[in-house]
């Protein structure tokens, strides 16, 4: 029996045992709703279960009872395909209005994904949202913050300044060998599991990790459609590491939180998938439901904020928990986080020195995993967030919404990018898979009309070409889009014209890391640890391919003549040893 099934069964028993709870154990006659699904169990023994993008299940139901499994329901869908014509059995609990199901036996995977652990309510009843409590703890009598080292050459957050992924002037080698040490400046093992990227400020590099007490804790790489959670619920140490950028020596490490995970994580993710952020004085690490932590660059905890539970998972099946991945950013003394959950969603700005809330803007959103981006534009500073219902532009000084754009995917992970006065925002779940290029001065609802690809605020857009995980790269007037399956596209930023579409030579388990660029070269890391180097420009040409020897899920950082690659077990600094 899975952890999810056991926990739900206990919850349903507890609910049924509450004083005044109805013990009818009857299925409601009216339509019910769970996530994106509707179900109707008719008194004549027929039922229907439907959801957009999922196979419809229609058939018969009957109540059963067994000494071992208790009160159950048997479902038969004789016309279902893919082996789903076999009977299924679920335990159920009902108060006559609400129903919960827990798996007993079902060989039909999509039916099992929908029903196991599900809790149904009348279709007209709104979902209950628990009031969120945000609790700040500031260290008593904090010392003055250390002075920031010069920002030159820094890579302060996910994908560097404004999430551009670009840092020219690095003079990186095209060839290296981790095995022989050729052009490897240093390699430092980092314990635990993490997909977070390294960040750099001055001579310090920062990474996070979740160190499990289970030596078998792992994640599953690869191209597959299974969206279930990992079985890992072991005790963890959520840790921030500071390394010497020049030598790789660990200068300090701090455990932000130790305990059991509050949430599950996707089997491909980790409990430390959010990249930290720094302004040279503080380093902020966000560990989802375990909290947001701010240390100074010398390792002293300055403050922490408990944001409550971050229930982030499949938009259509709320019982699927995938965990967070959106990273914090720091802008003008504000720590900004994008919190899109199954219940309530919001963008939050905190005072970087104290952790106090400066503004909080509620938003009607589905769970999302992209990092917000703030850019300085001719129209003023803009904070842009990528999400399922709307891509939004805000004034980062106040949190006021400036523009909205519909037509995104139901699952969004890529981060917005700003270049040459334009925002590029994309997402890769079918059927939408859009790419949008938005003007910096956009205002109001800029969603293109039906059948159109432009609007007053949208310069151009495409559907069916957006990336699922990697963030697009805009470099020297070209938008590069990397799909998980290794299809690499190039578009003219100004016009949207396709320049080329190329299948990469080494795909392996696919691509999760986002591309980065320096000095006319684009670096593409696949999950197997192959780093492909492609020449930037209007003609595709692969320059080199180097093997890291370990899985790579994190996006590299570029700083002061080195590319820092976070592998599954290490951080590796690569640079030209002759320089």
Secondary structure as UniProt FT lines:
FT   HELIX           3..16
FT   TURN            19..20
FT   STRAND          32..34
FT   TURN            35..36
FT   STRAND          37..41
FT   TURN            43..44
FT   STRAND          46..51
FT   TURN            52..53
FT   STRAND          57..66
FT   TURN            67..69
FT   STRAND          70..76
FT   TURN            78..79
FT   TURN            82..85
FT   STRAND          88..94
FT   STRAND          99..105
FT   HELIX           109..115
FT   TURN            116..117
FT   STRAND          119..122
FT   TURN            123..124
FT   STRAND          135..138
FT   TURN            140..141
FT   TURN            152..153
FT   TURN            158..159
FT   HELIX           161..163
FT   TURN            178..180
FT   TURN            182..183
FT   STRAND          184..189
FT   STRAND          199..201
FT   TURN            202..203
FT   STRAND          204..212
FT   TURN            215..216
FT   STRAND          235..244
FT   TURN            245..247
FT   STRAND          250..260
FT   TURN            267..268
FT   STRAND          277..278
FT   STRAND          282..286
FT   HELIX           288..290
FT   STRAND          292..296
FT   TURN            297..298
FT   STRAND          301..306
FT   TURN            318..319
FT   STRAND          329..331
FT   TURN            332..333
FT   STRAND          334..340
FT   STRAND          345..351
FT   TURN            352..354
FT   STRAND          357..363
FT   STRAND          373..377
FT   TURN            378..379
FT   STRAND          380..385
FT   STRAND          391..394
FT   TURN            396..398
FT   STRAND          401..405
FT   STRAND          417..419
FT   TURN            420..421
FT   STRAND          422..426
FT   TURN            430..432
FT   STRAND          435..439
FT   TURN            440..441
FT   STRAND          444..445
FT   TURN            450..451
FT   STRAND          458..462
FT   STRAND          473..475
FT   TURN            476..477
FT   STRAND          478..482
FT   TURN            484..485
FT   STRAND          487..492
FT   TURN            493..495
FT   STRAND          498..503
FT   TURN            508..509
FT   STRAND          516..518
FT   TURN            519..520
FT   STRAND          521..525
FT   TURN            527..528
FT   STRAND          530..535
FT   STRAND          542..547
FT   STRAND          557..559
FT   TURN            560..561
FT   STRAND          562..566
FT   STRAND          570..574
FT   TURN            577..578
//
